[in-house]
Amino acid sequence: MREKLIEILKDCCPDVDFETETSLIDDGILESLDIVTIVTDIMHTFGVTLSVDDLLPENFNSVDDMLRLIGSKL
């Protein structure tokens, strides 16, 4: 699951090291349009539904945060 997520993220932002970055939102690395693209790809790839309530900065600050979110929806 981690590899698929990183592939989604790299497609969106190829210059970011998603393995080590832990403040993707807090540091402004991911912007709102990036999040829209990532959320759409996550829902399609993993077959989960994310609601507006899930679109919190703490759910998208790192790969691990996103994996926790996806796991909670499976």
N, C-alpha and C positions, 0 to 999 in steps of 0.2 A: 504494500500500500504506500509506503514511504517513497519508493522509487517512482510510482505513478504520480504522486503529488508533486515531487520535485520536477518531473517532466512538465507537468502543467505550469508550474511556476516559472521554469526556464523558458517555456514558450512565450510567456507573458513578459518576462524581464530577464533576458539572457545574461546581462552583466552583473547580476546579483549572486553572491555566494549564499545560497539558502541553507547550506549545511551549518554555517557558523553564525549567521545573522539572527539575533533574537529581539530586535526592535524594528521590525519591518514597518509598522504603522507609526510608532512613537518617533522614529527618526525620519519619517516622510519618504521612505524608500518605495513603499507601495502607495499609489494614489487611488482616489475613488474609482476611476475608470478601470484601473488594474484589478481592484477588488470585485467589481461587477463581472469582469471576464473570468477571474479565478473562481468565483462562486458558481457561475454558470457551468464552467468546466468540471468543477468538483461534483455538482449535482448530476451532470451527465455521466461522468466517468464512474462514480461510486454508487449511483442510483439512490442518492439521499435527497431529502428536501430540506432546504435551509430557509428559515423565515427571517423576517426583518429583525426579530428579537435576537437572532444569531449573529447579526452583523455588528458585533461589538469589536472594538480595537483589540481587546485581549484575546479574541479568538483567531486573530490573523497576524500577531506579532512574530510568530516563528512557525517553522514546519511542525514542531511538536504541538504547538497550540492548535494548528489546523487539523492535525491527526487526531487530537483529543475530541475536537468538534465533530469530525467525520465519524469517529468511533461511537460517539454518543447518539448518532443518528442511525447507525446500522442496526 
